[in-house]
Amino acid sequence: MLPTTSGATARKLSGGGGPIIESARRLSRDVLAALDSSILAVFNDRALSGSPAESLRALAAWNPQTDSDRLARSMVMLSAYRAEQSSPGSSHALLQLLSGAKTPERKPRKMVESDLLPLVSAVKDPTVQSLILETVRQAGPTGNVSVSLGGITHLSVDESASFPVIVSPSFTSARSLTRRKIVAYDGVIESVGQINSFLEECFREKASVVLLARAFANEVASTIHLNNQRGNFDIIPVSPEVSADGEFTILDVSAVTRYEDTSRVSLAAAGQECEVVVEGGNLKVNLRDLESRDGLLKRLRNELTQFSDSEITRLLGQRIARISSRRVSVCVGSEFGDTQEIVKEKFDYGMRCYLSARRKGVVEIGGRILPGDSLRVAREAHESFTKLLRNTGGSLVIDKEVALAKRRSGQRK
């Protein structure tokens, strides 16, 4: 026994970390067996089936019997969590490697349509699988997906447009989905006096507005923010991204929302209210008037056939993609009871697998389809785990005095 800087004692594990490796192997086999079972847990008479999506949850629930088991569980949990952050499905693959299973080398290949069903079947829940498949079908390659908890499980689809913008972090309401009118001004707002009549109009109507302009003077932004704080109105000043791509933002926003005249700032000239939110530096607008959007799309696609210059066609393609995306909202309902959060996590896991596979391909292992990067990440985590133990032998800190003090303190309470 050796003293540590904390006053506890430490015991070096012999055999190149063999006891911990053996505990990790037993732990992995137990967790994999639980995940392969038809019922992993029961919540209010509702059975929850095991699946790779539950790897970290089942790992945390494993009951250690010895000090080596406890240390092994902590180390495996950390490795599995880090691996899962890098690639979905890799924590389950890591458990397989730790259990002693032989996994052959496989090179990723490009994902095809027929891979989707076996890829999301890892969640092992028919309801969640159908939600994922329908979400992918509705969203298409450019759609945005959000998931929430609510009263009844459902899926809703909104046509949307997305534009790169700049907004001050002070305007926190920009990050929440709200209904607002959109006012687009093709110029710089240099003073409060320039938009004074507009601000008075917003004050009278207690309006909620997105004000899009090339730029705003500091006094303009601070005046708007102060009046927002006082509840006089709710205006979010937004500027397009400063780039060739952002050059057409004001033109396209005004076209799809039917703002009448971008040479003036007028609340009366704005069309119907739209659901808007700023996410990841993009202004996302749910469109209700598809006629205006479709008219702009038709014009842009016609222009696309008239130019051969690669830069021009790229810009046109980018504009088309921005105004023709979709927003899919998925709600996991209360009929799932206590498992509602777990069902949401399964949905998130399935969508992460799909998105990862779309970017990095897929790999087939033992009849299962996994995201293309998951096996590589799992192998690296496994190698790092075993190398650490074999090189250091591992150490186990024993601090019985602290544990005893905690027990005595708890008894006095």
N, C-alpha and C positions, 0 to 999 in steps of 0.2 A: 504494500500500500504506500502511495506517495502523496504528500500534502499538495494541495493546489493553492493558488493565490486567494481563493475565496474562503479557505479554511476547511473545505471539504476534502475528502480522500478520493483518490482515483486508482482504479485497478486496470492495468494494461491487459488486453485480451490476447491470449496466446493463440498459436496456430494460424498466423496470418489472417486473423479476422474470421476464422472458420465458424465459430459459434454464431456470429451475426449473419454470415452468409447462409448458414443452415436455417436460422430463424427467418430470414428473408425468403428463402425457398418455400418453407412451410407456410408462411404468411401469404405468399403469392398464390400458392395452390388453393388455400382455403378461400381467398377472395375470388379467384376465378371460378371455383365451384359454386360459390354463392351467386355470382353474376350469371352463371349458366342455368340456375334454377328457375323454375316457372314462377315461384313466389319468393321475392326477396324480403318483403316486409308487408305488414297489414296495417292500414290506417283507417279507423272507424269502419271496419268490415269491408274495406276496399283493398284488394290485393294489388301489390306493386311488383311487377315482374323484373327480374334482373336483366341488365344490359351493359355493354361497354360504356354507355353514358354514365353509369353509376359507379365507375371504377374508384374515383376518389372518395365518394361517400361510403362505399363498402370497405375501403381500406381504412378509413378513419374509425369505422365501427368494429373493426377486428379487435378481439380481446386478447391482449398479451398475457402470458403466464409467467415469464421470467424477465430478469433484467435485460438479457440479450434480446428477447422479443420486443420489449419496449423500445430499446435503442434501434432495432431493425425497423420497426414500424415508423419511427420518426424519420429515419434516413430514407426509407422507401417513399414515404409521403412527400418529402421534400423533392426527391428526384422525379417522382411521378407528376407532381404539380408543375414543376418547371418544364417537363417534357410536354405536358398537355397545353401549356401556354404557347409553346412553339408550334405544335401541330396537333389537332384533334385526333383522338384515337391512339396517340402514342403512349399514354399512360397504361392502357390495356395491353398494348404490345410489349411494354416494359415488364409488366407482370408476367406475361408469357415467357419472356426471356429469363427472368429471375426464377421462374418455376422449373427451369431446366428444359423447356421445350426447344426443339431444334427448328429454327425458322430459316429457310433457304433465302439466299440473296435474290432480290427481285428489283428490276429497274422499272421506274415509273413509266407509264404510257399516257397518252392523251385521253382525257375523259370523253366518252361517247354517251349518247342519250340512254342507252340500255344499262349504263352503270348506275344511274340515279337511284333506281329502286333498291338494288342490293346495298348501295352505299348508305341510304337512310334507314334500311331495315335494322341497322345496329341498335336503334332505340327500342326495338321489340315492344312497340305499342301501336296497334292499328290506328287508333285515333290520331296520335301524333304523326305517324307516317303519312296519313292522308292529308293532314294539315300542311306538312312540309311539301309534299308533292304538288298540292294545289297552289301553295304559295309560290313555288318555283315556276309553275306554269303561268300564273298570273303576272308575276313580276317581270319575267323575261330577262334578258341580259343586262338591262339598264335600270330596272326597278329598284325602289327603296323599300325595305321591310322593317317594320317595328312590331314588337310583341309586348303585350301587357296582360294584366289580370283584371277580370271583370265578372259580370253577372252570368252571362251565357256564352259558351264557346262559339265564336264566329270569325269570319274572315271578310274584310271589306276592301274594296279596290277604288282608288282615286287616280285619275289621270293627273300628272304633275309635270312641272318644269323645274329645272334646277340651274342656278346661275352662281358662279364664284363671286363672292362679295367680301367687303371689309366692313366690320361693325365694331364699335367700341365695346369692350367687356363690361362697361358701366351699364349698358342697356341689357340687363339680364332677361327681360321679357322676350328678347329675340330668340332665346333658346327654348321657349315653350310654344307649342302649337296653338295659335290663336287666329281668330277671324279678323281680318283687317282690310281696309281699302289700300290700294297701291297707287301712289303718285310718283310719276317718273319725270325728272327734269334733266334735259340734256345740257347741263352747264354746271358751274360752280356757284354755290350759295355762299356769298362772301360776307353778308351782314344780316342781322335780325330784321332790319328794316325792309330788306328785299322780300321777305316772306311774312311780313307782319300781318297782312290781311288773311293769309292762309292760316296762321296760328290762331287768329281771332275766330275764324270759321271753325277750326277744330275745337276751340274752347267752348263755343256755343253748342256744338253737337256732342261734346265729350267723346270725340272721335278716336278710334284706334286705327293707326295708319303706318304703313311703311313708306318712308320718304326716300326715294332713290335719286341721287344726284352724283355728279362727277366727283365732288369734294365738298367739305363743309369747313367754314372758318371755326376756330375754337370757340368763339363767343356764341355761335349758332348752336353748336352741339351742347355747350354747357347750359344755355337758356332752355333748350328743349328738355334736357335731363332734369333741370330744376322744376319745370312745370309738370313733368311726368311724376316727380316725387310728390308734388302738391296735389296730384289727382286732377289737374286741369284738363288733361288729355293724355293719350298714350301714343307717342310717336317714336318710331325707331328710324334714325337716320342711317342710311346704308349707301356705300359707294361701290361701284364695280371694281373688280380686280384690275390693277394697272398692268395690262398686257394686251397683245393683239387679240387674244381670245375674249378679253373683257370689253373690247371696244364696241361690240354690238349688244352688250347686255341691256342697256337702256332702251335701244330700239326694239329688241325682242320682247322685253318685259311689257313695254307699252302695247305692242302688237297683240300679245296673247291675253292681256287683261283689258284691252279696249280703252286704254287711256288716250284721250282725244288729241292732246297737243303737248308735246314734250318741250315746247319753248316757254311754257309758263307753269307755275306751281298753283294748282287749283284743286280743292277737295271736290267741288261740284263736277269737275271733268273726269273724276275717277269712276270706274265702272262698278260692278257688283263686288261685295266683299269676298275675299278668298281666304282659305286656311293657309297660313304661312308659318315657317319656322326656319331658323338659321342653324344648320347642323354641319359641322366639319368645314366651316368656311363657305358653305353654299346656302343661298336663299332658295328654299324649296316652296313652291306654290302649287297647291291643289287646284286644278282648273275645273270650272263649272261650264264655262262657255267654250265648248270644243270647236265651234264653228270658226272662231278667230284663230285658234291654234292650228286647225287643219288647213286654213287658208294660207298661213305663213309656211307651214310644212310643204304644201304644194309648190309655193313659189321658190323655196330654197332647193327643193329636189329638182325643179326645172333648171335652176341656175347651175346645179351640180353637173348637169349634162352638157353645159355650154362651155365649161372651162377644163383645161388639161393641166394647168399649172398645179403642182403638188401642194404648194402652200395654200393656195386658194381653195382647193378641194378639201384640204384638211380642216380649214376654218369653217367651210360650209357644213362638213360632216359633223364637226363639233357642235355647231349651232343646232343642227337637226337632232342630235342626241340629247341636247339639253332640254328641248321643249317637247320631247316625245317619250319621256320616261313615265313610270307609274309608281304610286305609293301604295303598298299593301300593308294593311294593319291587321294583325292577328290577335285575337283576344282568347285567353285561356280562362274558361268559365268556372264558377263556383261549384258546378256539379262534380268536380274532382275532389271536393272537400279538402282534407288535410294534405292531399297529394298535389294540390294546385301548383305550388312552387316547384315541386319536383317535375311535374309535367312541363312546365315552362322551361326548366333547365334541359329537359330532354329535347324540346323543340330547338332551343338555342344550340345544343350539341349537334343535332342533325343539320341545321343550317350552316354551322361552322364547317362541318365535314364537306358539305356541298360547295361552299365558297372556296375552301382550301383545294378541293379536287379540281375545281374549275381553273384555278391558277397554276397548280403544280402537278396536275394529272392524278392518276390513281395507280395503286399497286394491288395485286391479287395475292392473298396469302391463305392457303388452306380453304379455298372456296369463298373467302370473304373479300370484299372490296373495301380498301382503305384509302384515305387521302395519300397522294404520292410521297409526301415528305415524312409520314408518320413512322415508317419502319426505320429510316435513317436516324431520326431523332431518338427513337427508342434504343437503337443500338449504341448510339453515343452515350446516352444516359446510363445504360447497363455497363458499358466499358468503364465509364468514369466511376460508377458505384463500386464495382469489383476491384478496380485498380487501387482506389483509395484504401479499401480494407486490407488488401494484400500487401500494400506498401507500408502501411502504418500499423497494422494489427488491430487498430481501433482502441479506444479507451472508454471506460465506463465510470462516471462520476457518482460517488455514493455519498450522500449528505443526510445521514440519518438524524443528526441533531436538529437540522432545520425542519425536517419532516415531523419530528417529535414536538418541536416548539409549536408548529402549526396546529397539531392535534390538541395540545394542552390549551392553546389560545382558544380553539373552537369549543372545548369543554367548558371553559370559564364563561363564555358567552351564553 
